[in-house]
């Protein structure tokens, strides 16, 4: 699926620029932070649709909140270390330095 707008517009209005939330998570042109922001916005819109539906004001459009949550689970959160980054206690000891025990 191709994005229909520039990056900044795609992030600001993901509902209009992506076919599905999973497309945001899979977009190689967006940074992880941009993906998180786009999905946060999509989640907000989905929650608003859910509230409107509960109040009898829905326009027939599904909220897609479950899809958004699944897409968010694919994009690492900003506090998760990247897979190629080791934590300090997982790093190899420097030459001449004894390994440390964890735990």
N, C-alpha and C positions, 0 to 999 in steps of 0.2 A: 504494500500500500504506500502510495506516495503522499507526502505532506502537501497540503494545498496552499500553504502560505509560508512566509519567512519564519525563521526560527522564533523570533520574539513574539510574533503573532500566534504561532502554533502553541507556544507555552501559555500565553495569556488566554487563549480561547481554544483549548484542545477539543471540545465537543464539536466545534465547527470545522476543525482542521484534521481530525483523525476519524477513521471509521469505527475504531474500537479502542478501549483503554490499553489493550495489549499492544497495539501498534505504537503507542507512546513508549512503552517499556522496551520495545524492540528497535526503536529508531536509533540507528548508529550515529546520526548527525547531532543528536542531543546529548549533552553532558548528563551525568547522573543527577546533578542538582536540577537541571532543567526538566528532566523526567519527573523527579519528585515534585517539583512545583506544578507542572502540568497536571499530574495525577491528583495533587492536593486540590487544585481548582476543579477538576472533574468530579472529585469526591464531594466537594461543596455543592456543586450543581445537582449531583445525584441525590444528596440529602435534602436539598430544597424541593426536588421533585417528589421525594417520598413524603415530606411534610404536606405538600400540596395535595397529594393523593389521599392522605389520611383525612384531610379537611374537605374532601370532595371537590377540589379545584384542579384536579389533574386534567391535562389535555390529551391523555391517551398515550403519551410518550413514556416508555419504561425508564426507571432511574439508572439502571446498570451499575448499581452500587457494588454488587457482588463481583462484577467484572473489574471494577476499579480496584477493589481490595486485592484481587488476585494479581493484577498488574503491579500494584505497589509491593507485593511480596517478592516479585522478581527483581526489583530495583533495590540495591543495597541502601540501607539508611545511612545518613551522613556520619553516624558514630561507629559504624562497622568498619573494621580494618579491611582493606582490599586483600584479596586472596594471595597476592604476591608479597604482601607486607607481613613480616613476622612480628609478633609481640616481642618486647625486650627479653622475656624469659625463654623465648623460643629461638633466639638468635644463636648462631655459632659463636663459641668463645674466640677471642682474638688470639693470635699467635703468642704463645708463652703464657697465656692466661688459663687457669684451671676452670673447667666447666662448673657451673653453679647448679645446685639441685633446687627444683621447684617443690613447694608444697609443704 
